[in-house]
Amino acid sequence: MQNTARPSVDEVWGWLAEVPDPEIPVISLTDLGIIRDVEWQDNELVVTVTPTYSGCPATGIINLDIETALRAKGIEQLRLERRLSPAWTTDWLTDEAREKLRAYGITPPVEGTAADGVLLDRARSLSGANMTISCPRCSSINTEKISQFGSTPCKASYRCKDCLEPFDYFKCI
């Protein structure tokens, strides 16, 4: 770093909160919950990142964006660590991220469901009941799944039967 006073961990967290997710730029990496830890180890800043899944194609870009943002703030000694365990889950999304997703036109994950949209409640699951996905635009629950895969692997494509708008559903993982 160029000056002698190194930034606090809280300050670094604040900077990371400004780094957008490359696939869903309305939420930050901290909103997404993939930044697991930030700490100074001697004079080196260590940022621990858990990808949304081990094969996420955006992982390289995310790491580059983190490095670029922190180097722009004067961080010279930086190490990014990848942590796969525990695996990322949509439970790590902040409440603010869920609202940002909805406002952006993406329905946030419905808890208690599998990624294929089936309720994990055993009784309902055995009956073949699917979860209710509401439209992020008009809030209607009169929706249908178009495809298990949306614009990214972590989303499914839906359509609202009332407002007729297509939208993505961020799958529960």
C-alpha positions as semicolon CSV with decimal commas, in nm:
position;residue;x (nm);y (nm);z (nm)
1;M;0,000;0,000;0,000
2;Q;0,119;0,347;-0,075
3;N;0,041;0,506;0,260
4;T;0,138;0,370;0,600
5;A;-0,209;0,339;0,745
6;R;-0,378;0,027;0,619
7;P;-0,756;0,029;0,584
8;S;-0,967;-0,144;0,844
9;V;-1,142;-0,469;0,767
10;D;-1,474;-0,281;0,790
11;E;-1,353;-0,033;0,530
12;V;-1,255;-0,320;0,297
13;W;-1,599;-0,480;0,345
14;G;-1,748;-0,145;0,242
15;W;-1,541;-0,141;-0,075
16;L;-1,643;-0,499;-0,156
17;A;-2,008;-0,401;-0,108
18;E;-1,964;-0,177;-0,412
19;V;-1,843;-0,458;-0,642
20;P;-2,139;-0,580;-0,849
21;D;-2,206;-0,943;-0,936
22;P;-2,112;-0,975;-1,305
23;E;-2,422;-1,179;-1,391
24;I;-2,672;-0,977;-1,186
25;P;-2,518;-0,629;-1,152
26;V;-2,798;-0,496;-0,933
27;I;-2,657;-0,692;-0,637
28;S;-2,308;-0,675;-0,493
29;L;-2,079;-0,962;-0,409
30;T;-2,151;-0,902;-0,040
31;D;-2,529;-0,897;-0,108
32;L;-2,483;-1,233;-0,279
33;G;-2,301;-1,362;0,030
34;I;-2,002;-1,506;-0,154
35;I;-1,743;-1,297;0,032
36;R;-1,690;-1,518;0,335
37;D;-1,406;-1,345;0,514
38;V;-1,173;-1,048;0,499
39;E;-0,867;-1,036;0,720
40;W;-0,520;-0,897;0,741
41;Q;-0,244;-1,156;0,776
42;D;0,063;-0,952;0,855
43;N;0,075;-0,700;0,567
44;E;-0,132;-0,909;0,325
45;L;-0,506;-0,871;0,281
46;V;-0,677;-1,209;0,245
47;V;-1,026;-1,219;0,094
48;T;-1,205;-1,554;0,108
49;V;-1,463;-1,619;-0,163
50;T;-1,711;-1,905;-0,197
51;P;-1,848;-1,938;-0,551
52;T;-2,220;-1,994;-0,593
53;Y;-2,125;-2,335;-0,725
54;S;-1,789;-2,494;-0,804
55;G;-1,829;-2,465;-1,182
56;C;-1,967;-2,111;-1,188
57;P;-1,841;-1,950;-1,510
58;A;-1,830;-1,606;-1,348
59;T;-1,575;-1,705;-1,081
60;G;-1,274;-1,576;-1,276
61;I;-1,444;-1,243;-1,349
62;I;-1,552;-1,211;-0,986
63;N;-1,194;-1,261;-0,867
64;L;-1,065;-1,011;-1,123
65;D;-1,329;-0,756;-1,015
66;I;-1,235;-0,799;-0,649
67;E;-0,866;-0,759;-0,725
68;T;-0,926;-0,456;-0,949
69;A;-1,145;-0,282;-0,690
70;L;-0,904;-0,339;-0,403
71;R;-0,592;-0,247;-0,599
72;A;-0,767;0,078;-0,701
73;K;-0,793;0,151;-0,328
74;G;-0,418;0,103;-0,283
75;I;-0,407;-0,258;-0,167
76;E;-0,080;-0,404;-0,298
77;Q;-0,046;-0,722;-0,097
78;L;-0,360;-0,920;-0,174
79;R;-0,450;-1,287;-0,178
80;L;-0,784;-1,434;-0,282
81;E;-0,870;-1,769;-0,131
82;R;-1,141;-1,998;-0,266
83;R;-1,347;-2,180;-0,004
84;L;-1,577;-2,456;-0,125
85;S;-1,691;-2,581;0,213
86;P;-1,941;-2,505;0,338
87;A;-2,096;-2,477;-0,006
88;W;-2,273;-2,153;-0,092
89;T;-2,648;-2,154;-0,049
90;T;-2,918;-1,904;-0,135
91;D;-2,966;-1,866;0,241
92;W;-2,655;-1,645;0,222
93;L;-2,838;-1,385;0,012
94;T;-2,907;-1,078;0,222
95;D;-3,263;-0,952;0,262
96;E;-3,151;-0,643;0,071
97;A;-3,032;-0,866;-0,216
98;R;-3,373;-1,036;-0,233
99;E;-3,546;-0,698;-0,263
100;K;-3,296;-0,577;-0,522
101;L;-3,356;-0,894;-0,727
102;R;-3,732;-0,846;-0,715
103;A;-3,704;-0,479;-0,816
104;Y;-3,475;-0,585;-1,103
105;G;-3,736;-0,832;-1,230
106;I;-3,594;-1,156;-1,089
107;T;-3,797;-1,353;-0,838
108;P;-3,573;-1,436;-0,542
109;P;-3,542;-1,795;-0,418
110;V;-3,838;-1,950;-0,243
111;E;-3,702;-2,120;0,066
112;G;-3,784;-2,485;0,128
113;T;-3,762;-2,581;-0,239
114;A;-3,526;-2,774;-0,456
115;A;-3,363;-2,614;-0,760
116;D;-3,618;-2,785;-0,985
117;G;-3,903;-2,598;-0,818
118;V;-4,043;-2,889;-0,616
119;L;-4,134;-2,825;-0,256
120;L;-3,916;-3,012;-0,010
121;D;-4,210;-3,070;0,223
122;R;-4,239;-3,449;0,191
123;A;-4,620;-3,466;0,192
124;R;-4,656;-3,198;-0,076
125;S;-4,360;-3,332;-0,268
126;L;-4,514;-3,680;-0,291
127;S;-4,831;-3,529;-0,431
128;G;-4,626;-3,364;-0,706
129;A;-4,710;-3,013;-0,586
130;N;-4,488;-2,739;-0,721
131;M;-4,403;-2,422;-0,539
132;T;-4,568;-2,091;-0,604
133;I;-4,346;-1,846;-0,788
134;S;-4,482;-1,494;-0,791
135;C;-4,423;-1,252;-1,077
136;P;-4,172;-0,984;-0,971
137;R;-4,357;-0,727;-1,183
138;C;-4,725;-0,769;-1,091
139;S;-4,700;-1,010;-0,792
140;S;-4,940;-1,258;-0,954
141;I;-4,897;-1,623;-0,858
142;N;-5,052;-1,728;-1,190
143;T;-4,713;-1,821;-1,338
144;E;-4,562;-2,111;-1,527
145;K;-4,211;-2,249;-1,568
146;I;-4,089;-2,217;-1,927
147;S;-3,747;-2,375;-1,878
148;Q;-3,546;-2,517;-1,590
149;F;-3,255;-2,307;-1,717
150;G;-3,264;-1,931;-1,758
151;S;-3,013;-1,667;-1,862
152;T;-2,760;-1,821;-1,621
153;P;-2,743;-2,173;-1,471
154;C;-2,862;-2,041;-1,133
155;K;-3,191;-1,916;-1,277
156;A;-3,501;-2,072;-1,436
157;S;-3,727;-1,904;-1,691
158;Y;-4,089;-1,833;-1,597
159;R;-4,379;-1,646;-1,752
160;C;-4,662;-1,465;-1,581
161;K;-5,001;-1,567;-1,720
162;D;-5,159;-1,240;-1,603
163;C;-4,921;-0,969;-1,723
164;L;-4,768;-1,202;-1,986
165;E;-4,416;-1,095;-1,898
166;P;-4,129;-1,344;-1,889
167;F;-3,902;-1,337;-1,587
168;D;-3,618;-1,525;-1,422
169;Y;-3,647;-1,714;-1,096
170;F;-3,325;-1,734;-0,892
171;K;-3,317;-2,102;-0,798
172;C;-3,293;-2,207;-0,437
173;I;-2,967;-2,388;-0,375
